[in-house]
C-alpha cells in the first residue's frame, strides 16, 4: 500500500481521487475476516492497540467505511469515537485531552471518525473557534497564525510518537474526494427522501471553503506523516474501492507484527489431564 502512503511532500491537486476495483466488495469480505482473526490474536497477546484515524470532507464515506471494514470484528474488539464540537467539559482541558482518554486499550482497535486533526483543520479554516478554548496566549486572530498551527502539528507528532512508543499501532487515512463527487452525493441526499436527514445547509457553507480545506489538508498531510504514524491518501470517489484500500492497508500492517497467543503457563500445562478428568467425571 506504499502507493497511497505519504512518504514525501505531496500536492493534492496532482493526486487522483478516482480508483476502481470491480471486485472490491468480494475482496473486502475476505480481508475483513482476516482482520477479525488478527484482532482476536492481538487481544490474547495484549501487547498492542490499533488506532485508525479517518479524515475527509463531508460525504467522503467515513461512516459507511467503518461499518463495512469492521463488520466481522468482534464487537468488543472495536471502539468507534466520532468527535463533534467540543463539550463544555472538553474545553476546560487541552485540545488533545478528549482524544487521549478515547485511545484504545491494548488488544483493541480504536477508530477515530474525525480526529485530533480537526484542531489544525476546522479551527484553521474557522480560527474564531479557538477562542472557545480560552488559551492565555491567544488574545486575537493575529495570534492564530502559521506558527500557532505549525506548533500544534508538532505537538500532535509528539503525541502520536508517545502512544506509538507505548504499543499503539497508528494508521491515518485521508479519504480524498473530488469536489464534483461531493456535489453528486449532496444532491443524492436531497433527491432521496430517506437520505434527507443527512443533509444540512451547513454542508453548502463549508463547500464554499473547499480550497481552504484542501490547503489545510495538504499542510497536515505533509507535516504529520511519520513512520510511526503514517498518512495514506485514499481515492474516495468510489466507496467500495476506498474501503478495500483501507482494509488492505490495515491487514498488511497488522500481519507484520506476527501476533502470538500466549501459551498456558507450565504449572497449568502439567495438570491439563487432571483438569480434563475433573470435568469428565462430573
GURO-268566 format. One record per residue (C-alpha): y, x, z. Coordinates in steps of 0.02 Angstrom, whole numbers, plus 50000, padded with zeros to 5 digits. Example, Ala and Ser with C-alpha at 12.3 -4.5 7.8 and 13.67 -1.06 7.14 Angstrom:
<pts>
497755061550390;499475068450357;
</pts>
This chain:
<pts>
500005000050000;501145015249982;501825006349828;502824994849942;503175006850086;504965012850113;504705031650119;506285036850029;508025029850000;507905013349905;509085002149808;508584983949824;509344979449656;508064990849574;506544983249661;505644968649582;505424952549681;504024947049565;502184951849576;500734940549532;498904941849580;497984926649513;496544929649634;497684931349786;497054915849878;495224920849858;495544938849909;496554933650062;495104923250130;494004938750137;495334950250206;495884939050350;494074938050411;494034957050417;495684957150513;494914944950637;493424956350669;494564971350691;495624961850817;494054957350916;493564975650924;495344981050963;495374968551107;493754975351178;494344993251164;496014989251247;496995004451187;498144997251055;499264982351020;499934977450849;501704971650814;502034963350646;503884961150606;504394948850470;506134947950397;506794939150243;508104927350177;507934908650208;506444901150112;505614918150090;503984911050160;503834918750333;503094903450420;501764899750290;501324918250280;500974918750467;499894903150453;498854909550307;498654927950353;498134924950534;497154908850509;495474916650553;496034927250701;495554921050874;497004910150935;497084920251096;497234936250996;498864931950906;500554928250984;501984922350872;503794923050926;505174915250822;506854921750881;508294909550866;510084910350931;510034919551099;510004908551253;511234910051397;509954920051496;509574931651350;511414935151325;511514941351504;510354955651456;510484969051322;510074963451145;508334971251146;507774963251310;507084947051239;506094956751110;505414968951237;504724955451351;503894947151200;502914962651148;501034960151130;499844966351263;498524979251216;497154971051115;498284957951040;499284955450881;501094950350906;502084942850763;503984942550767;504624929350647;506384936250630;506554951250741;507654963250837;508394967550666;509414951550672;510544961850785;511034973050638;510904959450507;511574942250553;512784949850677;513384961950544;513704947950420;514464937450560;515164950750680;516024937550786;514294933050854;514274949550950;515684943451064;514414931851148;513524947451213;515054951751318;514924970451289;516274980151386;516674991951241;516894977851114;518654971051127;518994965950947;518204965150774;518844982650743;517574989050868;516154981550765;516234994950631;514905005150540;514745016850689;514315002150801;512894996250689;512275013850649;512145016650836;511155000450856;509965005650719;509665022050808;509345012650970;508075001950877;507245017650808;507115024350986;506435007751049;505085007450916;504605025750945;504425022251130;503235007551107;502285016550967;502025031551081;501275019651209;499995011851093;500874998650987;500504999250801;502074993350711;502154986250535;503774978950467;503874967950312;505414962750215;504994947850105;506044952049953;506544935549874;507624933349719;509184922649728;508514911849587;506884908349678;507824904049837;508824891349736;507194883649672;506464882349847;508034874549919;508054861849778;506234857949815;506684854149995;507964841749933;506904833749798;505334831249901;505594818450039;504264826250150;505194842850140;506944835950177;506804840150362;506784858750319;508484858150235;510124861950321;511874862950245;512004879550335;510744886350209;512034884350072;513384892850176;512264907750208;511754908250025;513574911649978;513424927550082;511904933649984;512674950249932;513214953950110;511454951050173;510694961750035;511844976050081;511374974750265;509524973750225;509624989050115;510514998550254;509254994350388;507764997550273;508415014850232;508905019350409;507475012150512;505885015250411;504885028650502;503085034450503;502805026350673;503645010050616;503705008850426;504534995550322;503664987650172;504684978650039;503574964349983;503944954849820;504064936949884;504394925949732;502524921649727;501964916449901;500074919149883;500334936749817;501574940949956;500314935050087;498964945750007;500054961350006;500464959150191;498644955950236;498034970950137;499314982050221;498794976250394;496954978550355;497154995950279;498205001450427;497044994950562;495505002250478;496235019750502;496115018050691;494225016350697;494255004650847;492665005350953;491954992851075;491605001151243;489815003851295;489064996251450;489285008251598;487735018851629;487445011351801;487264994251719;486285000551568;484835006251675;484754988951753;484774978851592;482914974651600;483094968951781;484564957851733;483534950051593;482094946551711;483264938351838;483924926551707;482234922951628;481464918951796;482724905351836;
</pts>
